[in-house]
């Protein structure tokens, strides 16, 4: 019997040059300037490493998650096309919303700045962001053969413990919304990274704004 595995390339952990980001404001596909500077794509690697270290029997855990959700796997040769199609639909749905869509190998990252998702210092989703989340739900429900990880990040202001707690609460708020809209709980993980995964300079207000974010990472599950 072939094992179910998360399909992730070495590039998604070590290489950032292939990270392509959709500019939600201009509609143009581009290489993210943030990824060039500090490597937003590294967040996907950090998420994957977390999941792997969390459970050494990662493939068995994912197999159980899929079984619990009543979901099958992507045939090994079809992962790229599956994620290409999902990416295209996410770009269409999230155009002009302020959410960036980043592709890294066979994985997709949705970058949600805190200024459009939460009130300053808060962890309750802004009402104005519900429509955006509904667009995400529409696509991830259609493309159900993925693990969804909601990861919270903060800037470096405040104590380590408060930042860690805030990042966890924000990640959970996004995950809870997905659950409320019917996304299978077996597909969803939440992680709070606190201030540990900055993508820009915490010494500037612009940099701190980039660091305050929630990211939804989508990892395909294959039977290859």
Secondary structure, 3 states (H helix, E strand, C coil): CCCCEECCCCHHHHCCCCCEEECCCCCCEECCHHHHHCCCCHHHHHHHHHHHHHCCCHHHHHHHHHHHHCCCCECHHHHHHHHHHHHHHHHHHHCCCCCEEEEECCEEEEEEEHHHHECCCCCCECHHHHHHHHHHHHHHHHCCCEEEEEEEECCCCCCHHHHHHHHHHHHHHHHHHHHHCCCCHHHEEEEECCCCCCCCCCCCHHHHHHHCEEEEEEEEEECC
